[in-house]
Amino acid sequence: MKSDTNMKYIVLVADGMADRPLKELDGKTPIESARKPNMDYMVKNGQIGRAVTIPSGLEPASDVANLAILGYDPKKYYSGRGPLEAANMGVELGEFDIAFRCNLITASGDVMADYSAGHISSKEAQVLIRFIDEKLGKGHIKFYPGVSYRHLMVVKPDVSYNIEDLKSTACVPPHNILSQKISKNLPKGKGAEFLIKLMEESRPALESHEVNKVRLDLKENPANMIWLWGQGSKPSMPSFREKFGLIGSIISAVDLIKGIGKIIGLDPINVPGATGYYDTDYKAKAEYAIKSLEHKDFVFVHVEAPDEAGHNGDVREKLLAIENFDSLVVGTILKHFKDNKNFRIMVLPDHATPISIRTHSVDPIPFAIYGKDITPDQFDAYSEKIAYESSLVFNAGWDLMGYFTGKGK
């Protein structure tokens, strides 16, 4: 495909939108069952295909998948989730520092009851993380508050542990072990003892805090434990402009996604009302994306809601999230560009989050591309099944961005 300097490139990611057939949807996936006229229009007038965004040997995580979508081979560039989030939070990592993702979770006895502590508010969470930093933080350990349940712990080299052992310790994402025993899913490896001690010490501290007493009174899930995972060191990657010759922006409510953007030189845009949950302001994300293209060539818009519905096992909310994404994000942008032919738009999930398993999977994801110089194929609707009928396949998903833009190194 050709490209030119006047082109605008828009990538719209509905996190975890892909799924598997469900009995409650008469054997259809949520994408097949949802009303999605705008994504269907893109396929009817453009192309549909599938891509593998999770390389063999890597976990099906959002950081891995979104790196691939942006055109970066995760096996080459991925260094862990924590340092990507640190980048967006403005936390500068030293050469030997290790950054961990730190979730506030709800533990019920020995069971992982909720990976998000009831999607705790950022205001409450900040109080709790600062409290944990006072209790557990030291000169070489620092906790940083983020958004909702998503926070950060940075560990500097110290004589009390081996920093490389911490980096290589096997840590399980909390959303992968819902309703499972905590004791069977604690960190494993040479650095495990240090991490487990912090996690276990956090529990009595958090359970005693007034914020959690109030949450229990309101029958809300308490944030009664921290969960450490996704560790890594400071990454080094070429800029998006170096790879694709484009200047762009990134829009998301999730620190991880904005952090990736910062590292590769995409300007993060903070959208009022973007929450990272069902109540996010879909249309505002689209409007801010359109505004950014007045001065930029490229914009990457990420919507978290379908993924959250998948983790929660909520069919109704996943259908609603897909329909809101189609109507308020895809539809708003297509309407804006209806009289402008100098654009390309790509819609896709980063990975699948099947409701049947309530976690991420390595299933190939369906993508749709529409716009200038995109020759339509014979398909007429957007779904996983139709993507499998297409001959347009990227087994190395990081090659998709080069195809979409007609650029790439």
N, C-alpha and C positions, 0 to 999 in steps of 0.2 A: 504494500500500500504506500501511496505517496503522502507527503506532508509538506506544509509550507509555513512560513513565519507568521502568517495571520491566523493560523488555526488556534482554536481553543479545545483543550482536552479535559474531559470530565470523567472521573472514576467514582462510582457510587457503590459503596460496600455495605450490604446488609449482613452484619455479623451473624454467623450461625444460621442463616436462612435456609440452607439446604437441609434435607431431612430424608426419611425413609417412609415407605407406605405404612399407613396406620389403619387399623380396623375401624376405629371410630370415624374415619374419613372415607369409608368404603374402599379401602385399598389404595387411596391416593395419598400423596404427600401434601403438607400444608401449602407448598407453592402451587401445586396442581389445583388445590381446592379453593385457594384465595381468589378474590376478584382483583385482577392485576392488568387492566387494559393497557397501561403505558409500557410495561415490560413486554407484553404480547405484541404491541405495536412495533417495538424495537426489533423483535425477532422477525415479524412479517416483512419489515422493510430493511432488515439488516442481516446479521449473522448470529448463530448460536453455536456454542461449542463447549468443551469441558477442559479443565486444567487440574493438574495435580499440584497443590500448593504446599503439601507436607512431604518433604523428601523422606525416603526410606531411612529409618533409624532415628528420626526426630519425633518428638511428641506433637500431637495435633493441637498446637497452641496458637492463640491469636497472634502472638509476636512472630512466630515462624511463618504463619500464613500471610500476614500483611507484608512482611519483608518480601516474600515471593511475589505477591501482587505488584509491589512497587518496583520489581525488576531486580531484586538482589537474591542471589543464591544463598539460602539460609545455612547450608553446610559450610559455606565460605565465610559468611559475615555474622552469623548469629552468635552472640556471646552471653545470652541470658536475658530474662525479662526485666529483672531489677534495674540494670544500668540504663535500659531504654526509658523506663519511667523516671529515673533520676534525671535524665537529660531534660525532660519537660518540666520537672519540678525545680530546675535550676540548682540541683545538687551536684557540685563539681566533684568528680571522683579522682583520687590520686591513682598513680600507675598500679599500685598493688592493692587498692581498696576493692572490696567485694560488696555489691549491693544486692539485697534480698527484697523480694516483694513480701510485704507483711500484711496479711489479711486480718481483720477483726472478724472472728467467727463465733458461732453459738455451739458450744459443746454441751451435750446432755448426757451426763454420766460419761461413758466411754464412747459415745456416738457423735459423729459429725452431723449435727442437726441442721446447720445452716452455714454455708460458706460466706454469707454476706451480713450476718447478724441482723437479719430482717431489713436489709438495704438501709442500714443505719444512716442517719443524716450526717453530712459533712461537719456540721456544727458540733454535734455530739461526739463524733469520732475524733475530731481535733482535740477535744478536751481529754479523751481517753488516751490517745497516742502521746500527748504531752505528759500525761500522768505516768504512762509506762516508761517514757524516756527518763523521768525523774527517778523511778524505781529501779529500772534495769540498765539504763544508759550509763556508760562510763567514758573515759577519755578515748577509748578505742571502739566504742559502740554508740551509735546515734540513731534515734528513731525520728522520722520525718512524717508529719501528717499530709495525707493526700486528699482524695475525694471519696466520700461514702466509706465503704469498707476497704478501699485499696490504699495501702500505705507503704512505707519504705524503711528498711533498716540497713545502715551502712556500717561495715566492719573494717577497721584498719588493722594492719599487721600488729601483733602483740606476742609477747613471750608465752602467754597462756594457751596458745593454740597455733596450729600451722595453717596459714592462710590458704595454701593450695589444697589442704584437706577439706576446708570449708567449701571451696569452689567445686570440688568433685563429689561432695556428699549428695546422695540421691534424695531429693525432696519431692513429695507428691503434691500436685495442685489440689487445694481443698474442694474445688467443684467436681473433682473426679471421684470423690469418696463420700458423697452424700449418703447418709444413713448407714455408713460403714463404721467399724471400730477404729477409734483414734489410735489405740495402742498398736494396732497392726499396720498402721500407715505413717508412723513417725519417721523422721529422717534416718537414713541408713548410710554407714560409711565411717571413715576415720574422723570426720568432723561432727558426727551425729550427736555425741554426748553434749557438746557445747550448745548446739541448737535446741536440743530437747530440754535442757535445763532452763533456757530462756522461755520456751513455750510453756513449760510446766509452772515456772515461777510467775508467769503473767496471769495465771488463772485466779489464784486467791486475791491478787491485787485488783484485778478488774471486777471480780464478783463483789468486792467490798465498796466499789465506787458508787457514788450517789446517782450518776447517770444510769447505771444498770438497775439500781433499785427502783428508779422512776420507770424505766422501760418494763420491768416486771409488773409493777403496779398497773401499767397500761396494757398489760398482756402482749407486749412486744418482745421479740427475741432479744435476749441480752447479748452484748458483745463481751463475752466472758473469757476469751482466750485469743492469743495471737497465733497465727500460723505462718511459718517462714518457708519460702520456696522461691523458685525462679531466679536463683542467684547467678551473678556473672560479673565480669570486669568491664572496664570502659571499652566500648567498641570503636573500631576504626573502619570507616566506609567512604567510598567516593561519593561526591554529592550527586543529587538527582540531575542537576544541570550538567555536570561532567558526563554522566551516562547518557542522557537523553536530550541535552541542549535546550531544556525547558526550565522556566522560572515558575514556581508554583506555591500553593498554599495547602494546608491540611486542616480539616475540620473534624473534631471528635470531642466527646465528653470524657474520653478515657486517656489518662496520662500516658499509658503505654503507646498508644497510636500517635499522640502528639509528640512524644519523645522520639519515636522513629523519625517523624517529620523533621524535628529540630536537627537531629544528627545528620540527615542527608540534605539539609538546607531548604526544606519546605517551611514556609512561615505558618506556625500554628495560629488559628483564628479562634478566639473564644466567643461562643455564641450564647447570648442570654437565653435561659430556658433549656439549654442542652444538659440533660441530667444523666444520660447513660442508662436510662430505664424506660419503662412503658410510657411515662409521662413526658418524655423529651419533646421539645418543640421541633418537630420534623420540618415544617415549612420554613422556620427561621434558618435552619441549616442550609436549605436550598437557596434561600434569598441571600444569605451571606456568601455562599459559593458563587452565585451569579455576580455579586458585587465585587468579589475578589478578582474575577476574570476581566474587569475593566483595566487592570494593570498587570495581570499575570497571564501566562499561557496555559497553566494547568491547575486543577484543583482536585483534591482527593477528599471525599466525604464519607465518613464512617458512622453507621448507626448501630448501636449496641442492642436495641430492644429484642430483636428476634432471638439472639443468643440467650438472653436472660430468660425468655419464655421457654426455650429448649431446656435449659438447666432446671427450670421450675417444673418441667413436665406439663406445661399449661397449653393445651391445644388452642383454646379460644384466644388467648393472648398472642400466641404465635401467628395465628391467622390475621388478627387485628394489626399486629406489628408489620406484617408483610403488606397488608392493604394500605396502611398509613404510609409506609415507605414508597409504595407504588404511586399513590395519589399525591402525597404532599412533597415528596422529594423528587422522584423521577418525573412525575407529571408537571410540577412547577418548572423544572429545568427544561423539559421538552417544550412547554408552552412559550417560555422565554425565547427559545432558539427557533421557533417555527418559521420565522422570516429570515433567518440567518443560516446560510449553508456552510459557513466556515467553522464547523465544529464536529467533534466526535464524542460520543458518550459510551461508556462501558458500565454495565451493571453486573454485579456478582456478589456472592457471599465469600468470606475469606476461607471458611471451612464449613462442614456440616455440624450441627448440634442436634442429633436426632432425639426426639421426645422419648422414644422407647428406651434410650439408655441414659438420657439426661446429662450427657457430657459430649465433648468433641470427638469427632471420628476422622479417619483419614480418607473418607470417600472423596473422589474427584468432585469438583464443584462446577456448576453450570454458569457460563457467562454469556452475555448478549452484548453485541457491539452495533452501534447505529451511527450514521453520519456521513460526512463527505468521503467519497471514494470507497465506501463500503458496498460491495456488490451483494445484493440480497441472495440468500439461499432459498431452499424450497420449504422452509419450516414456518409455522404460523403461531406458535405459542411458546412461552418460556416455562420450562420445567426440567427437572433432572432427567426424566425419561426421554424427552426430545433431545436433550444435550447428548445422550448416549447414542442417538441415531445419527448425529452429525459426524462428519469425517474431520472436522476441525478440532484437533486434539493437541494439547501441550502437556506432555508428560513431565517436562521441566517447566513448572508454572511460572518461573521467573522470566521465561522468554516471552510471556504473553504481553508484557508492557511494551517491549520492542515492537511486537506485531501491531499492537493497538496504536502506537504513536508513529510507526513507520520510521523510528529512530532506534538508537541504542548502540552500545559498544560492548 
